[in-house]
Amino acid sequence: MAAVTQQRPRARPAHPSGPTFLTYTPNGKQLVTAGSNNVVRVYETGSDGEPTNLDDCQENNTAIAATNDFFLSGSEDGTVCVYSLDTYTYEKMLTRCTLPIRDIALSPDGQWAAVASDELTVKVVNIADTYKVLYLRDLPKPAKHLSFDPSGSYIAASCADGIVYVYKLSTEEPELVRKVDGVIRSLDVESESSSRAVWHPDGRAFAAPTATRDIQVMSSSDGERQRAFSGGHMGDVTAIVWSPNGALLLTAASDRKILLWDTKTQKILARYDYPNVINMAWHPTQNIVSFVTSDGELYIYESFLQPENFALLQKPMQPSPYIRDPLADVSGNTTRVSTNGFKDTSDSRTKRRGTPDSLDDILGPELGDEDDFVSDDDGAGYLDGVNGFGKRSNGHLDPIDGFDSKRRSAVQAWQPRLHQSFQPGSTPWRGNRKYLCLNLTGFVWTVDQDTHHTVTVEFYDHEYHRDFHFTDPYLYDKACLNENGTLFSCPPANGNPAMVFYRPHETWTTRADWRTQLPAGEDVTSISLSDSYIVVTTSANYVRVFTLYGTPYRVYRQKSSPTVTCASWRDYILTMGNGAVGGDGSTKLLYTIENVKRDEVCQSEDIVALTEGAQVKSVFFSDNGDPCVYDSTGVLLILQHWRSPGQAKWVAVLDTKLLERLASGRKEETYWPVAVAQEKFHCIILKGGDQYPYFPKPLLSEFDFKIPCSNTTLPKDSEDLTILEGPKLEEAFVRGSLMLSLLEDLVSSTNATHSQRTELSRREVEVNKSLLQLLNVECREGEDRGMKALEIVGLMRDPSGKMVEAAGKVAGRYGRTVLQEKIGELAEKRLLGIEDE
C-alpha cells in the first residue's frame, strides 16, 4: 500500500531534542506536551495560535497525564506535580519517589494516579487525599509503562523484565491477577522503544508490541493470545494508540512509518512517513491525531483519516479483535427448554414483585384491573368486545390451556437449572486452539485457521501408532481416540447437516474411514468410542449406535432428556441425561448402562450421586471397565456392582481436596481428569486458577486412590506418627475391599483369564493382610480394644483358616489371652460351618 500523500501538517517546535510526551484532556479541548526542558505547553484544539506555556515546571519531564481540570507531570527528580488547567498554575506535589519517574496513568474517573518509577513498587495515589496510597508489588524490575482499563478496575504494568503484570484495584489492597509472559520484550526503562499494554476501548483486551515488531492482542479475562497485527513494521515499535471507538489501531516505529490498521481485519489501511515518532494521541471525538518526535517536534494532524477510512471512525464501539469472540458465539446445540409448555418470550427484565400481603396477591391479579366493570345491560354498546351480532366475544375468558395471560409471565419466570451437555476430555476454545480429546492413548487438538481447521492427533506410544495431521474443512468440534481409531463429529453449518467421521488406525483394505450425516435439524451433543461400537447422542435425544465401520446398529430415544453425555467400553454404553427437578431447582442427573450386544439393561435411569450444586466434569470407564465420574468438587467416584440391576452405588475413591500436597494450604491447584488405570487417577495439574489444560502439551500426573474414611492428618500438638497408623490401615482395608468387589464382578461376568483369577486370589490375601495389620494395632493399644479386635478377625475372608490362626498368634504375642481364646472359638465355628450370619 502506498504512503498517504495528502497535505502534511507542519512540525511545531515544542521542546528540545529528547524524550517528548503528549496527552489530550478527556473532553479533547486541550493538548498538553512535556519534554526535557522545564516548560509544559498547552495547545487549544482548533486554534493555530501560540500555546500557553507553564515555565515553572520541573526539568527533564518523563511523563504527562491530564484530566479536564488539571494535568500531572513527572520528572527525573522523582516528583509528580499537579497543575491547574484553569489558572495554569502549580497546585501541589502529588508524590515523590527516590528514583526517576517513568510513567503516569490516570484512572478514568480522574481520582487516582498510578506512578511508575525506577523503584520496584508502583504507587497508586489518590488525587484529593495524597495520604491515600495503594502499592503494586511483586515487580522484580521497574515498570516502564502503566495503563488503566476503561473501567478503572484493572491496571497493566509493562515491566522491564518483559512481563505484563495485571493488577485488580477493586479490592482494598491491589491484587496481582495475571502475569502475561512471552509477549513484550525486555526493555530498558529509558529505551525509546515501547512495551506499553494499551487497553482496547471495550476493556476486554489489550494490545502490546512484541519482540518480532508485531502488535499482539491479549484477552484480559484469561490472558490468551487473540488476533495479531503483523508484518507491518521493520523497526522497533515506539507508540500504539486505539481510535476512540476501537475500530482502528495506529502504530509508529523506528522504521520511520506510522501505520493505520483495521481492527476487524488486522489489515493496513494507510501508511504515513514520519521519522522518530515516539508518542501519539488520538483526539477523543474528532478526526485528529497528534504525535511528537524525539527531536521535540509536535505534529497536529487534522483530517487525519481519508474519506474512505473516516467511516470506520464514525461507527459505534467496535469489539476487541478476538479469534473467537465469546460475545459473538451462539451455541448451535443449546435449546431453550420451555417451561410448562410455553416458550420463553418474556423480557429479560423481570418486573418487581409485590409484597407478600399486597392486594394483587390476596385478590389475584385478574381482580386488580376493573376498567371493564360497566355492564352493557341495556344494549347501548358500552362494552368494547361486542361482535357484529350484538354479543360479547369470549376474549374475557381464560384460554383453553388453563393459564390466564396476566398470570402467564409469572409462570414463565421460573425455569429449572439443567445439566448442560459436554464432551468428555474436550476443552473450550482458548485463543484459536482447543483440545478435542485427552486420554491415555494420546490427544487430539484443533487450530482455527479462520476458513478451516487443522487437526493433529498424537500418541504416547510411537512404536504402535504414528501421529497424523490433516486439514479439516468440516470444523470438527468433538473427538474420541482409542487403540483402534479416531472418531470425529461436526455441528451443522452452512445448510449442511451434522456429521460423524471415523478413521481407523490400521486396515487391510484401500479405504476404511467413513462418514455419515445425521438427519436435518439434529446436532451431536456427545460421542464415544469403544472396541466394538460407536455411540452418538443428539439434540433430538436420540442415542445412535454404529458398528466400527459405519453400520447403524441401534437407534432409540433416551428417556432422560435433554441428553448430557455418554461413554462406552466394549459392549457396554453409558448415557446421561436430565431427570426430574429436585428441591433446589436443578434437574437430577440420571444415567443408564446397557449391554448393546446382548440388548440388556444393567442400570436404568439411576441417579448420579452428586452433592448439591456439583456438576460432572468427566465420565469415562476405567481400564477394567468400571464407570467413573469426576465432579466439580474434585471427587472421583467409581460405580460398584453396576452389572446387577438395582444394586449399583457410587463410591468415592479419591477426594483431591484432601491430597497431602495441598495440606499446607500454600498450593492452589485443580485437576483435569484424564483416566483411571492401574488403580490410579491420571490427571493434569492446573495451576494459577486455570480450569482447563492448554498448550504446550501438558504433562500427566497420577495419584493413588485414597477413600475419604477419616481424618488422616497429624494433630498440631502431636508428633506421634503411630496415631495415624490405624486410620491408614482402615482406609487400606476399605479400598482393598472395594477393588476386590470390582474384580469379582468382572471375573464373574466375563470370560476371565487365568491372570485375572490369580489376581483375584491375591487381592483376597491383601485384604486379609490389612485386617491382620489392623488387629496388630488394636492389640498393641491395650486389652480394652479386645471387642474391636475380635470384630476385625470376624471380617476376614478365610476359607482355609490360616489367617484366623495367624490372628490368634498376634493376640498371643501381646498377651491378650482372653482375645486369643475368643479367636480360637471363632475358628472352631468356622470349621464346623456354624458361624453366625
N, C-alpha and C positions, 0 to 999 in steps of 0.2 A: 504494500500500500504506500502510495506516495505521501510525502510530507505535506502538511497543510500549508497553502500559500496565501492565506488571507492576510490582511494588513497586520503587521506585528505591533504589539504595544511597545511604547518607549520604555527604556530602562530608567528607573528613578534611583539616583544615588541616595541610599538611605543610611548606610553605615559603612565604616571602614571594612577593608577586606578581613574575612574571618567568619566564624560561625554566625549566622543570622537567622532570626526566628520571627514568626508572624502568627497571628490568630485573629479571627473575626469575633466580634461580640455576637451573642446568640440571636439578636434581632437584626444583625447584618448592617447596622448603621455605621459602624466604625471598624477600622482595621488597625491593629496595633503591631508594631515591629520593634525588635530589640536586637542589638548586636554587641560588638566588642568594645564600643565606647560607652560613655555614661549617659547617652541620650536615648530616650524612648520616643518614638514617633507615632502619632495617632492620625490616621487618614479618614476623612469623611467619605462615605460611599457616594458616588455620583458627582463628586467635586474634583475639579482639576487644580484647585488651589493648593497652597502650601500646607503641609500637615502641621498639627500642633505638636510642639516639642516640649518634652519634660527633661530639663537639663540637670536635675539634681539626683538622678538615679545612680545606682552602683555601677562600677566599672565591670567590664567583661561579663555581660549578661549571658546566661546559658539556657534560659527557659522563660517562656511567657505564656500566660493564660488569662482569659478575660470573661467577665460577665457583662451585663448591660450597664452596671453601675460602677464597677471598678476592674482593675486588672492587677495581676500578680507578676512580679519579675524575680527571677532567681539569678544569682551571680556566683562567681568563683570564690568569693569570700565566705560562702556558706550561708548567706542571708536570703530570706524571701520577704519581700516588702509589698505592701498594699498601697495602691494609688487610686485616687478617685477619678472617674471619667466625667464627672460633672464639673469639678473645680480644677482638675488636672494638677492636683497637689498630692504630696505624700501624706498617708493617713497613719500607718503603723507598720511595725515589723511583725510579720506573721509568725516566723520561727527562725531559728538559727541552727546550723549544723557545723560540725567541726571541720568538714571537708567540703569541696566544691559541690554546688547544686548541679544536677544533670537533667532533671525534667520536673515539670509541674503539671498535674492534671486536676481539673475542677470537676466536682460531681455535677450531674445535670441540673440539680436544684440550686447550685451555687453556694451550698452551705459548708462543703468540706473541700479541702485541698490536699491532694496526695503529693508528697515531696520526695523525690529520689535524689540521693547524693552519693558520694563515694563511700559512705558508710554502708554497713551490711544490713541496715534496718531502714525501711521506708516509713516515713511519718505521714499520718492522715490527720490533718489539723482542722478543727472547727473554726470557721471564719469569724463568727461572732464571739466565741469564747475560746481564745487561743490556749487556754489551760486544758481543754478537752482534746486529747491526742490519742489516736489509735496507732498501733505499730504492726507493720507487716514484717514478720520474722521468717526464719528458715531460709534466708538467702545466703548461699555460700560465697557469692561475689556481689559487687554493687549492681543495682538496677540501672539500666541505660535508658529505658523508656517506661512510661506509665500511661494507662488509658482506662477510663471508666466505661462500663457498658451503658447503653441508653437508659436503663432503669436505675442506675446508680447502685445496684446491689452487688456488683462484682467489679473487680479491678484486675487488669492483666499487667504484670510486671515482666518486661523483657530483660532478662539478667545477662550479665557479661559472660556467664558460663554456657550460653547457648540454649537455655531452657526458658520457656514462658511459664511463670507461676501465676495461677489464677486464684484469687482470694475472694471469699464471701464476706461482705461487710454488713449483712443484715443481723448479725449476732453482736453481742456485747464486745467480744474480742474477735478480730478478724480471723477467719478460718481458712487455711490453705486447703482448697478442694481439689486441685488438679495441677500436675506438672506435665507440661506438653513438651516432650523432648523430640529431637530429630527434625525440627522444622527450621528454626532460626539458627544462624551460626554464631559461634563465639566471637564477639567483637570487643575491642577496647572501648571504654566509655567515651573517649574523645574522638573516636572514628567518625568521619562524615557519613559512612555507610549506615544504613538503617536496619534495625531488627525489631521495629515497633509492631506490636499487635494492634491492628486498627479494627474496632468493632463495626460490623455491618449495622446500619440504622435500625434493622428489625431486632437486633440484640441476640439472634440465635447463633451467630458465628462471628469469627474474626479472621482477618487476613494478615499474613505476615510474610516477609521476604525470606527466601530460602538460600542455602549456600549455592544452589545452581542458578540463581538470579531469576527464579520464578516467584510467583505470588501464590502461596498455598492458603486455601480457606479451611479453617478448622471449626468443627461443631463445638459450641460451648457446652452442650449438655453432656457429651461423652468424650470430648477431646479427640474425635476421629477426623481423619482427613476427608475433605469433601472435594469440590472442584478446584482446579488449579489454573491460573493464568500463566501460561508457559510459552517459551520460545520468543519472547519479545525483546528482552534486553541483552546486550552483550557486555555490560558492565555492572558493577555492584549497584543494587537498588538503594536510593538515598531518601525517597519520600513516597508515601502512599496516602491516598485520600479517597473516600467514597463520595459519590454525589449525595445530596440530602435525602433523596428517595431510594438510594441503594441500587438504582438501575445502571449506574456507570461506575467505573473504577479508573482512577488516574494514578499513574506511577511515573516516577522520574528516576534516572540512573546516571552513573558516571560515564555512560556512553554518549552523552550529550543529547539524549532523547527524552521526551515526555510522551507517554503512550496513553491513549484513551481506549478503554476496554468496555465491551458489552458484558454486563454481569451475567445475563442469562446464557449467552453462548460462549463466553470467555474468548471472544474474538476481538482483534484490534480494529477499532473504528477509525482512528486517526493517529498520525504521528506529528509531533512538533519538535523542531530543532532548537534546543536551548541548552547551552553548556553550564555545568557547575551548579545545577539546581539542587538545593539541599533541603528545602521545606516548601510545602504547598498548603493552600487553604481554599476550600470551595465555599462560595458565598451561600449562606443558609437558604436564601429564597430566589436569588437571581442567577442569570446565566453569566456569572463572573467567576473567574479563577485567578487567584493571586499566588505568586511564588517568589522566593528570594534565592539568591545565589551566594556562593562562598566569596564572591567579590563585593558583597554588601549591597548589591543592586536589588531593587524591588520591581516586579512586573505586575501590573493590574490589568488583567486580560478581560476586557468587556466583550460581550457577544462571543464568548469562548467557543461554544458549540456551533457547528454548521447547521443550517436548517434541517438537513436530513437526520441529524442526531439530536436536535433540540427537542423533538417529540418524546424521546425517552426521558428527558428531564421533567416533562410535564405529567408523566404518569404518576399514579398514587404509589404508596410504598411498595417496593418490589421485594420478593423473598430472597433470602440468602441462597447462594448457588450450591445447593445440596446435590449429591449424586442421587440419593433417593430421599426426597423431601418428605418427612413424616406428616406434614400438614396436607400434602397432596395425595398421599397414599390412600386408596379406597380398597378395602379388602373385598375380593370377589366372592369369598365363601362365607361371609358373615351375613346371617339372616336375622333381621329384627323379628323376634318371636312375638306374635300378637298375644295379648292378654285377654282372657275371657272372650275370645273370638273376634276381637276388634284389632285393626291395625292402629299403630300409634301415630295419630295425626295431630296430636296436641302440640302446642307451642312449648319450646324448651323452657320458657319462663313460667314457673308454676305460680298460681295465684295464692295469695296469703290465706291461710286457713282462719276460720272464725274461732272464737273461744269455745271451750267445751260446752258452755251453757248459753251460747248465743241463740238468738231467735231462730235462725235458719236450722241449727242443729236440733232444736226442740220440735219445731213445726214441720221441718222438712223444706228443702229448697224450693219445691213446687208451690208452697204456700206464700213464699216471700214476694212473689210477683202477682199483684192483684190489679194490673192495668185493665183486665177484661172482666171486671166484676159486674158491669152493666149487662142485664139480660134483655134480649130483644123479644119481650113477650107480646108486644103489640104489632110486630111485623114491620116496624118502621126502618129497619136496616141499620140498627146501631152496631151490629156485630160486623167485624171485618171479614170473617170467614164464611159468609153466606154465598152459596153457589147459585147457579142460574135458575134453579128450581125453588129458591127461597129457603133452602135447607142449609143447616150448618154442616160444614165438612168435618172429617174425622181428624183434622190437624191437631185438635186438643187432646186426642187420646194418646196413651203410651204406645210406643212401637211394639210390633209383634214379638220382637226378641226379648221384651221384658225390661228394657232399660230406658228410662226417661233421658232425653237428650241433655237435660240440665245436670243429671247425675252422671252422665257418661264420662265426663272429664275426670271425675273423682275415681271412677272405676279404672280408667286407663292410667292413672297416675302411678300405680304400683306395678312393677314387673319383677319376676323372680330373677335372682342372680344365677346365671348359667356357667357351667364349666366350659370354657372355650376349647375348640378343637386344636390339636397340635400334633406335630410330627416328632416322635421320639428321636433324640440325637441330633436334631436340627437347631440352628441358632437363627436369630433375626439378622437382618442386614445391618452391617456396620460399615459405613462408607460404601464402597462398591463391592464388598465381599460378604459371603456368608458360608457357613458350613451346612451342607445338606445332610451329612451323616457322619457320626463319630462312633466307632466301636473298636473292639479288639482286633478285628480283621484289618482295618485301615480307616481312611477318612475320605470323604468326598466334599469338595468345595467348588463354588462357582464365583465368577467375577463378572460384574455387569459392565459390558462394553458399549452401552447405550443402544446400539442397533441389535446386539445379540449378546449371549453369554459365552464364556469359556469355562468348561468343566474339567476338573482334574480329579483323578482317582489314584490314590496312593495306598500301598500296602506296607504293613510292617515286615512281613516275610517276603523278601525279594527272591528267595530261592524257588518258591512255588508260583508266584504271581509277578507280573510285570505291570508297572504303572502305565497309565494311559491318559491322554488328554485330547479333547475334541471341542470343536466349535458347536455351540448349542443355539440354533435359531428358534427352538420351541420355548425357551426360557423355563427350563425345569426348576421347580421350587421345592421338590421333595425327592429323597433318595433313600435306598436301603442297600446294604452291602454285606455279603457273606462269602463263604469259600466257593460258592458255585457261580455267582454272577452279581450284577448290579441292576437295581430297579430304580426307575425314574418316573416322575409324573409331572405334568404341567397343567396350569389352570386354563380355562377357556379365554381366548383373546382374539380380537380382530375377526369375530364371526366364526372362529374355529372352535370346536368343542374341546373339552379336557381330554388328555391323552395319557396313556400308560406305556412305558417303554422298558423292555427287559433286554439286557445284554449279558449272555453267559461268558465266563472266563475261558472255557475250553469247549470245543465242539469238533465232531468228526465230519460235519457237513460244510459246504461252502459258506452258508449264511444261516445263523441260528437266532439272531436277535429278532424281536418282533415288537410291533406297536399295535395298540387298539384304542379306538376312540370311544368315549362314554356318550350316552345319549345327550342330546342338546339340552342345555339348561342345568346339567348336573356337573358338580365340581368335586374334585378329590379333596377329602378332609384329612386322610392319613393312609399310609400304605405300610405293608410289612412283607418280609421275605423269609421263607424257611427253606429247608432242604427239599420240601415236597410241593409247596403251594405258594401262590402269591395272593395276598389279601388286600382289597381296596375298599375303604369306606367312603361314602359320598355324602354330599349335602342333601340328597334326597332320602337319606337314612337307609340306603341300601348297603348291604355287605356283598361284595362281588369277589368270588374265589375263582382263581385261574390255576391251571397247571403251570409248570415252569416254562412250557413252550407255547402258552397262549390259548389253551383250550378252556373255555368257560366251564367251570365245574359246579358251582353253586351260585345262586342269586336269591337273596331273601332280604326282607326288611327287618331292620333291627328294632327290637321292642323299646328299648330306652333311647330316647332321642331328645335333642339333636345329638348326633354322634360326637365323640370326643377324640378317641384314638384307637389303635389296635396294635397287636403284637402276635407273633407266631413262632412255633417251634415244632419241627417235624410235622405231624398230622394235626396238631392242636393249634387253635387260634383263640385269641382273647380279644374281645371287643369291649369298649367302654362307652357309656352314654349317660345323658342326664335323666334322672328319675324324678320321683315326687319331690315337692318342695318341703323343706324342713322348717322348723320353728324359727330359724334365723333368716328366713327369706331366700336361702340358697337351695338349689336342687341337690339331691343326693346323687353321688356318683356311683353308678351301677356297672357291674362287669358280668360278662358271660364267657364261659370257656367250653368249647366243644371239640370233639374229635371229628374232623371233616371226613376222613376216610370211612370211619365206622358209622358216621351220622349219629353220634351220641353226644348228648349234652352233659357235661360234667358239673358245671355250676351255672344256674340260670338266674340272671338279674339279681345277683347278690350285691351287697353294699361294700364299697371300698372303704376301709376303716381309716378315715381321716379325722383329725381334730378340727374344731370349729375354725373356719376361715382359711384352712390349709388348702393348697392346690397340688395336684400331681404334676411333677416336673418331668418325670420319665417313667415309661413302662417297658419292661423287657423280660425275657426268660434268661435264667442262669445257664451256665454250661451244662448243668444236669437237668435242665428243662423245668425248673420251678419258677412260676411267675413272681416278679419283683416289682416293687413300686418305690420310687424315691419322691418324697413330698417336699413342699416349700419350707417346712420346718427343719429340714436337714435329717430326717429319719428315713432309714432304709427298711422296708417291710418285705417279707417273703411269705408266700401263701403255702400253708401246710394243709395236707390232706385234701388237695384240690381235685383229685381224681374221684373222690367219693362224694356223690351229690349230697348237698346239705351239710357236709362236715368241714368245709374249708374255714380256715381262720387266718387272719393276717398277724404275723409275729414280727416284732421289731428286732432286727438283728444288729443294728448299729444306729446310734444317735450321734451325729457328727458334732453336735454342740458340746458333747461330753468328752471329746477326744483330749488326751493328755497334752497335746501340742497347744491347745487353747486354754489350758488350766491357768496359766499365768495372767491371762487377760490382756496381754500386750499384743497378741496377734488378732487381726481381724481378717478372716478369710471365709470363703464359702467354697462349695464343692459342686462341680458339674458331673453328674453321673454318666458313666460310660458302660460298665458291665459288672456282673457278678460272676466270678470264676475262681475255682480252687478255694472256695470259702473265703474269698477276699472281695472287698469292694474296690473296684477300679474306677478312678475318677480323675478329674483335672482340678487342681487347686487354683482358685480365683482369688486374687488379692486386689487391694485398692478399691473395694466396693464394686468390682465388676460382677455382673450377673451371668455373663456368657463368655466362653473362650474366644480368643481372637488370634490373629496372626502375629508373629510367625507360629508355626505348628507347635502347640503346647505339648508338654511332657505329661505322661500318665503317672499317677501315683496310686498306691494301693494301701488299704487299711484292713487289718484283721477284723472279723466280726467281734462285737462285744455287746451282748444283750444287756440293756439297762435294768439290771436286777436291783441294785442298791448302790449307795454312795461308796465309791472305791478310792476316794481321796483321803489323804492322811490329815487328821485334825491338826489345827495350827499349833496347839500347845503340846503336841506329842511327836516323838521321833522314833517310836517303836513300830518298825515295819511289820511285825508279826500281827498287828491289829488288822491289816489288810489281807492277810493270808486266807482267812475264812471266806470273806466276800468274794475274793477272786476265784476260789475253788468252787463256790456256789454258782458263780456265773459260768465257769467252765462246765459244770455238770448240766446246767440248763441248756447251754449252747450245744454240748455234745449230744444231749437227748434229742434236741431239735434236728440236728444233722443226721442222727441215726434214724429218726422217723421219716425224714425226707428220702433217705436212701432206701429204707424198707418199702416205701410206696413205689419208688422207681423199680426196684427189683421185682416186686410182686405184680407190677402192671406191664412190664416189658419183657422181652426176651433177654434176660440178664446174662452178661458174660461171666466167665469164671473169675476175672479180676474184680468185678463188681460184688460177687458173692463173698470173695475173700475180704474185700474192703468192708463189707457189712459185718463180718465176724470181728474184724479188727476194731471197728468202731464200738461194738458192744463191750469189748475189753477196755477200751479207752474210757467209756462212761463208768464202768465199774472201778477203774483206777482212780477216777476223780472222786468217787464216793469213798474209796478207801483212804485217799489223802485227806478228805474232809473228816472222816472218822478219826484219823490220827490227830487232827487239830482239836476235835472235841474231847478226846481222851486226855490230851495234854492239858486242857484247861481245868479239869477237875472232875470229881465224882458227881457234882450237881448237873453235869451235862449228859448224864447217862441216858435220860429219856430220848433226847435228840440223837444221841449216838446210836441207840438201838433202832430208831426210826430210819436213820441213814442206811443201816445194814439191810433193813427191810426193803429199801428201794433198789437194791442190787438185783440185776437180771443174771442169775447164776444157775443154769440147769445142772452144771457139774458139781456145784457145791464148793469149788476151790476158793472162790472169792470170800464166801462166808467163813470158811475155815481160816483164811488169811485175816479176816476181820477179828476173829477170836484171838488170834496171836497178837494183834495190835493192842487189844484191850488187856491181854495178859502182860504185855511188856510194860504198860503203865500201872500195873497192879490193880486194875478195875475188875476185881473178881466177880462181883455181882453182875456186871455188864457181860463178862465173859460167859457166865452161866446162862444169861438170857440169850446170848447169841447162839450158844450150843443148843438150847431148846428150839430156837428158830430153825436151826439147821436140821434138827430131827423132824420137825413138822414138814419142812420142805421135802425131805427124803421120803416121808410117808405120804406126801401129797395131801396133807390136811391143813395147809396154811390157810389162814383166814383170808377171805376175798376182800 
